[in-house]
């Protein structure tokens, strides 16, 4: 037996904290935030492998603090040695020594009241003495040649472009949680990200603070996630047992193919927690297909004693004392926000519809007869054709009145009488026509609405069935002979721990030996079902998400199927009263803006959009 050298111990520990450049960026930026920085600049070269430079205007460090900062388990963030009430992002004292153990680290810092700055260097765990340096108040950390001391780690890094994107994603998450701080990210050639800090204070009352915080978060999230998210975001605010949930979620029709656009924060700390992701998935389970994912940024404020952030050195995972309360708060808060949105659908639906009308980029109009040589290549960068002098004359002659007519053809006919009725002040307007027995066209005050009658009525029937299910409970089917299902012992234990919850959904079972359960009742809606497969799916989901989604989804799928068969079919002719009744029901029913699979039930086109199609704007 022998004691490992200190440098080797530091390199082993660094593997837990600094696994890629993005992890180093996270630790250094969190240190800057803990130092009270108002602006943070990050510079990366070669995806962070050649250089990571983080500059802030925080409180800075003295010479003595600088020397101690690069030692392991040295921190200024636990004055009372209290690991419960942690008020900072960092607290373990591992980031700087871990980085110094595997890279060339240079620290330069100056407190605001000091006349000079000090700088020291750590290369592969070997520390130099501090020396005077030029530096404005704040701290600058430079990390060069990351993992030069552990070359094997370099083989596991991805391309510089992929590592740069990972660093940007890390900085994006930290910027979302701190809208009052300005962030800049560059690669030495161009600025990749520039975010200005939110101006002004948050008000004096709690209500003003909440409104101001929501406004600043929406502005910061819009800058990071795009204007489309800001236009399609729903505010989430809920509180239960001292835990507060705030944030923004996109309407269901504003969804993505992956879960990368889901940002979750606990006490201002970006986390990737299966419990939170599973709760968000459960909140949208009834509105999105399984291969589509919502866009969300949710912020949880949890009492310090109710959450453990000291689970992993990277601090990306947390543990809640009351996991069920947190799960229920997220599901309830998100569903309440979705219900408040009513029939609202994503504004990007109309943009996609308009894009389908427009010709593809780069496609030129058909050439006029006899002028194909003049037409070739005559197109501006805006996509509009540029007519040569000969083409202009030809076009003018074509549009001129015929020589034997005194007036233009349009002037010889009387205008058709106005037959359209003024549109009533309804959100979805008044029905004017039905096209192809499938689409209802309605006129609003400032545009038109096109409704897919089958998808819309399917959602209406589905919502009515869900309300009946909630009011009357899930009707169960008693099995004459209980069915024994054999599973692995850990799976059985997970199922038995959640037996009361599953019993509320109509699945009643009890233990039947160490590795089996006896099912006595099943949901009547499911009819004949494969209990072995259902219970195995439930056990697997409890292990992965800590949430039983399969049974809920199957019940909702049955409701959706019944709603689909019981709704107005495409091709059925509707009269004016029926069409208007459908529109009024949609306005009064939550979630009617999307069908059961997250697709829009209607498209709204404003007059301004229609005028653009015809070149009026």
N, C-alpha and C positions, 0 to 999 in steps of 0.2 A: 504494500500500500504506500502511496506517496501523494503529497499535496500538489495540486496542479499550479503551475506558475500563474501569477496574477494576470498577465497579459492574455494567457490562454483562457482563463476564466471569463475575462471581459469579452473575448471574441465569441465564446459559447453563449454568453448572455445576450450579446448583440444579435444573435440569430433569432431570438424571440421577439426583440423589439424592432430591429431594422432589417426587414426582409427584402426590401426593394426601395428605390429612391422615393416613392410616394410615402413610405412610412417615415423616412427622414424628414420630408417636407411637413408631414402632419405633426411630428414632435416639435420641430422648430417653430412652426407657426403657432402651435398651442402655447409654447413658451412665450412668444411675443404677445399673444392675447392675455395671458396671465400677468404679463408685465404692464398691462394697461395701455397698449399701443392703440393709437388712433389711425395709423396708416402702416401697412405692411407691404413690402415689395419683395417679390420672389423672382430670382433669375436662375434659369436652368440651361445647361449646355449638354448636348448628347443625351437627352432624356434624363439628365440628373446624374449620369455616371461621371462625367468630366467635372461638373461644377453644380453645386446647389448653394445659392447665396440668398439669405433671408435678412432683410434690413427692416428695423422697426424704430419707432419714436417713443418707446416705452420708458420705464423708469431707469433703465441702465443698471450697471453693476460697478462696484468699486474694485480696486486691485485685489483686495483680500477675497471678496466674493468671487471674482473671476477665477482665482486659483482653486477655490473649493468647488466651483460649479462642475469641474470636469472629473471630480472624484465620484465613485459609485455610492449611491444611496445618500447623497447630500442634496437637500432641497430646502427651500424657504417657504414651502406651501403647506407644511404641517406644523404650525407653531405649538400646538397642544398635543402632538402625537396622536391625534384623533383620526382614525381611519373610517369613521362613520360619517361625520359632518364635513365632507370634502367640498370646498367651494371653488376649486380650481380645476382646470383641465388636466394638468400634470401634477403628480404628487410622489412618484416612486423614486425620482432621482436617478434614472437609468438612461435617459435619452442621450445627453451629451457624452458621458463616458462610453456608451455603446457605440456611438458614431465615431468617437476618437479612437476606438479600438480597431476599427476596420477601414478607416479613411484618414486623410490629412485634414484636420480640423483647425480652423483659425477663428478665435473669438476676439472681437474688438468691441469695447463697451465704454460708455461714459454716462454717469448720472447727470441729471439736469443741473445740479448745483456744483458740479466739479469743473475745474478749469482745464483739465486734460483727460484724454482717454488712455486706456491701457489695452494691450493686445497680448495674447499668448497662443501657442500652437501645440497641438497634440498630433503626433504621427504614429499610427499603429500602436497606440497606448503609451508612447513616450512623450512626456510633457516638457515643454521649455519654460524658462522663466518669463514673467511678464515684462513688457517693454512699452515705453510711451508710444502713442500713436495719435494720428489725426482722425477725429470722428465726431460728428455732431451728437447732441444728446440722444441716447438710445443705444441699440445693440446691432451689430452686424455679425452674422455667423456664415462662414464660408466652409463648405465641405467639398474637397477636391479628391478625385480618384477614389470614388466610393468602392469598397471591397477590394482595394489593391492588396490589403494584408490577408485577405481570404479569397484567393483567385477562384476557388471552386464555386463560390457564390455567383460569380459573374456569368457562369454557364447557364444559370437558371433565369437570368433576366431576359425579358423579351426585347423586341426591337426598340430603338430610341423613340420612334413615334408612339409605340404602345406605352412605353414608360412615361413619356411626356403626357399622354392622355390620362394615365392613372394619376399623375401628379395634379393635373388640372381638375380632375374629378374630386380629389381630396381637398383641394383649395376651394372648390365650389361648395362643398358641404360645410366647410368652416365659415365661408362667407354668408351662407344662408342663415346660419345661427347667430351671426354677428352683423346685422345690417348697419350698425352705428360705426363700423370700422371700414376704412377704405382698403381695397386690395388691388395689387398690380402683379401680373404674371407676364414675364417675357423670356425669350430664348436667346437674347443677345442680338438678334436681327430685327425682331418686330415684337410689338406688345400683343400678347394673346388674350389678355383679360384685363380690363380696367373697370373698377367699381368705386364710385364715389361714396363716402360715408353719408348716412342719413343726417340731415341738418336739423337743429333744434332739439328741445327736450321733449319728453313724452307727456307733458301736461302735469296737472296737479292732482286731479282725482283719478280714482281707479278706472272709471269709465273712459276718461280722456286718454289715459295711458293705454288702455286696451285698443281704442280706436286708432291711436297713433302708431302703436306697435303693429297692428294689422296692416295699416297703410304702408309703413316702412318695409314690412316683410313682403307685401304684395309687390312693391316697387323693386325690391332686391330680387325676388323670385322671378318677376317679369324680365329683369335684365339678364338673369342666368338661364331661365327656361324658355324665354321667348315671349313675344307679345300674345301669341295664341293662348298660352297658359294663363296669362293675366286676364284675357277676355273670357276664359271658360272656367275660371276658378270659383269654387264655393268656399265660403268661410266656415271653419269648424271651430266650435267652442263648447266645451262641456266640462263638468267638474263632478267628482264623486269621491267621498271619503278623503278629502284633502289632496287628491290628485287632479291636476288641471290639464286639459287637452286643448290646444289651439293649433291653428294651421290652415292650410288650404288644400283642397282636393279638386281634381278636374271632374267635370260632368262625365257620366259613363261613355257618351259617344266620343269623348276626347280621350282615347286610350292608346296604348303602345303595344308592340309585339313582345317586349321583354319587361322585366321588373327593374331595369336600371334607372328609371325615372321615379323611383320611390325613395324619399329622403326622410329618415326618422331620427329624432333627436330626443335625448333624455337629459334634462337639466343643462341644455345648451351643448351637450356632447353628441357628436354624430355617432350613431351605432348601427350595427347590422345584426338585428336580433330576430330569431325565428318566431318568437312569440308575437312580436309587433307585426312582422310581415304576414304571419298567418291570420292575425286579427284583421288586417287591412284586406287580405284576400277574402275573408269571410264576409266583410262588410259589402263588398262588391260582387259576391257570388251570384246574386240574383239578377245582376244587370250586365254581366260580361260573359262571353264565351271563355272556356277554360284556357284558350291560347292567347287571350288578350289581358292586358294588365293596366290598372289605373295609374294616373300620374298624381303624386301626392307629396306634400311636405308637411309633416306633423311634428309638433313640439309638445313633449310631455314635461310638466313640472311636478316632480315627485319629492315628497319629504325625504331628507337625506337618510333617515333611519329606515325608510321603506324600500330602498334600492341599494344594491351592492355593485359598485363600479370597479372593485378590485378583484375582478375575476380572471383577467388575462393581462399580461404585460402590455399588449397593444391597446387595451382599454376600449376595444370595439364591441365587447359583449357586456351585458349587464344582467343582474338577477333581481327579480322583484319579490318582495315578501308576500304580496297579494297579487299573484299573476292573474287570477280570475277577474279581479276588479279592473285591472289594466286592460285586459282583453275586452271585457264588456264595455268599458268606457270608449275604446276606439271604435268598436262595432256600432254602439249606440250613437256616438257623436257623428260618425260618418253617415249613418243612415238617416239621422235627423236632418243633416245638411242636405242630403239628396232629396228627402221628402219636401224640404222647404223650397227646393228649386222647382218643384211642380213639373210642368211639361217641358221645361227648358232643355234644349239640345245644343250641341257644340256649334259655335259660329264657323268652325272649319268645315262643317257639312256644306254650308252655302258656298264657301270658297272652292271646295272640291267640285261642286256642281257647276259653278261658273267655269272652272278649269276644264271640265269635260266639254263645254261648248266651244272653247277657244281652240284654234288649230295648234298642233304641236309646234314647239319652238323649232325654227329653222326651216319649216315647210313653207314654200312659196306658193302664192295663188297661181292658178292655171294661166298660161300665157295667152294673150289675145291672138286671134287668128292673124297670121301674116306678119307678126312682129316678134317671133320667138328669139331671134338673134339680139334684138334690142332689149328684150325682157331679161335675158340671161344675166344673172349676177346683179341685177339692179334691185337690191334690197338693203335697207338701212340697218344699222345695228339694233334699232328698236324693234325690228321684225316687220315694219311696214314697208311695202314696195316703194321704190323711188322711180317715178315715171320720167322717162326722157322727154325732150322737147317734142319729138314726133308723136310720142304716146299721149301727151297732154292734148295736143291738137286733135288727135283721133278720138280721144275720150270726149272732148268738148263737142265735136261734130256728132258723136253718137247720141249724146244727151240733148242736143238741140231739138226744138220742135220741128215737125215735118214742114216743108215749105208751103203746103197747101192748107195749113191750119193757121188761124189767126191767134189762137191762144195755145198754151201748153195743154196737153191732154188732161191733166188733173184739174185745170181751171174750168173745163166744160161740163163737169159733173157736180151736182149739188152734194154737199156733205151728208153723210148718212146720219140719221137722227141718233141722238145719244140714248142708248138703251141700257147702259150700265147704271146700277143703283149705287148710291153712296154706301160705302162700307161702314157697318156699325163698329163701334169702338170695342171690339173683342181682340184679345191677343192673337188668336188664330183666324180672325176675320170671319167673313160670311161665305158660305159655299156658293160657287158660281157654275161649276160644271163637274162632270165625271168623265174621265178619259179612259178608254179601253176597259171599262168596267173594273178598274183597279185603283186609279188615282183620282183623288178629290182635289180640285183646284179651288182655293178660297182667296178672296180679295181682302186685304187689310188696308189700314189707313195709308200706309206708305210702301206697299209692295204686294206680293202674292205668296201664298203658301201652297205647297204641293204635298198631299198626305197619301201615304201608302195605307189604304183602308184596312187591309188584312193585318199588317204589322201593328197598326194602331189599335185595332179592336182586340187583337191577341193580347196586348199589354193590359188593356182595360179589363178583360175577362180574367187574366192572371192575377191582377191586383185584387179583384173582387174575391177570387177563390182564396187568396192568401188571407184576406180579412176574415172570411168565414172560417178558415182553418185556425186563425188565432183566437177568434171569439169562441168557437165550439171545441177547440182542442183537436189533437190528432186522434182520429178514431182508430182503434186497434182491432186486430183479428186474433182471437184466442185460438191457439193451436190445440187440437184434440189430444195429440201426443207431443210433448215437448221435444224439440229437435236438439240433439247434442252435437255441438261443434267443437272439434279438437283443434287447439292452437298451441303455440309455444307458451311456456309459463310466463315469460315477461309480457307477451301480448295479452294474455288473460288478465294479468294484474293491471295493465293499463286500462283494459275495458271495464273491469270491476270498479276501478277508481272513479270512472265517469259514468257508472250505471245509472245514477239518478237523472243526469242530464239526458242520456239516451232514452230513458224511460219516458221523459216528457215528450220525446219525439215519436213515441209509440213502439219502441224496441225494448221489450222487457225480458231480462235474462238473469240468471243467478249462477253462482259457482257450481261446478259439477266435477269435483276432484281437482288435482293440482294443475292439469293442463287442458281443461275443457270447461265450457259453459253450456247451460241448458236454456234454450230460448223458448219462452212461454207465449209471448205475444209479439206480433209484428204490425207495422203500420198497414191499415187496410188499403190505402192507396197503392201500395206496392204490389198487391196481389201475390202471385206465386213468384218468389224471388230466390236467388242463390244466397242463402244465409252464410255459407262458408266463405264465399267471396266477399260479401258485404262486411262481415265481422273482421276479416283479414284487412280489408281496406281501411276500416275504421281504426284498427290497432296500428297500422302503418302510419296513418295520418296523425294519430295521437303522439307517436314517436317523433315524427318530423316537425309537425306544426303545433303540437299540444292542443289540437282542436279537431273535433270530429266533424269533418265537412262532407264526407261521402253520403251520410244519411240525409242531411239537410238538402244536399244537391239532388239526390235521387227523388226526394219528395217534391222539390221545386221543379225537377224535370218532369215528373208526372203531372204536376199542376200546369206546367208549360205545355205539355203535349195535349192535355185535356182542353186548355185554353185555345190552342191552335186549332183543334178540331171543332171547337164550339164557337169560334169567332166567324166574323163575316169573311167569306171566301173571296179571293180575287176573281173577278169576272161577274160578280153579282151586281146588278143594276140597283142603284139607290136613288130615291127621290130627294128633293131639296130638304124636306123635313128630316129625313134620316141622315143626310150628310151634315146638316147643321147640328143635329143631336150628337153625332160622333165628335164634332169639333168641340162642343161645349163639355162633353164628358172628358175629353183629353185635357181641357183647361182645368178641370176640377180634380183630376186624378194625378197623384204624384208619380214620377218616373215615366210618364207617358211619352216623353221625348225619345225614348229608345225602346226597341223590342226586347225580348228576353235574352237576346244574344249580343246586346250592345250596339246594334245597328240603328240608325235614326229612323223614326217613324214619319218624319216630315222634313221638308227643306223649305226654308224661307228665303226669298229673294227680294231685296229692297229695290225700289224704283231706280235708285242711283246705279245699282249693279246691272239692272236690265238696260238702262240707258247706255252704259258702257259697252254692252254687247252690240248695240246698234250704232256705236260711234257718236252718240249724242253728248258724251262727256270726254 
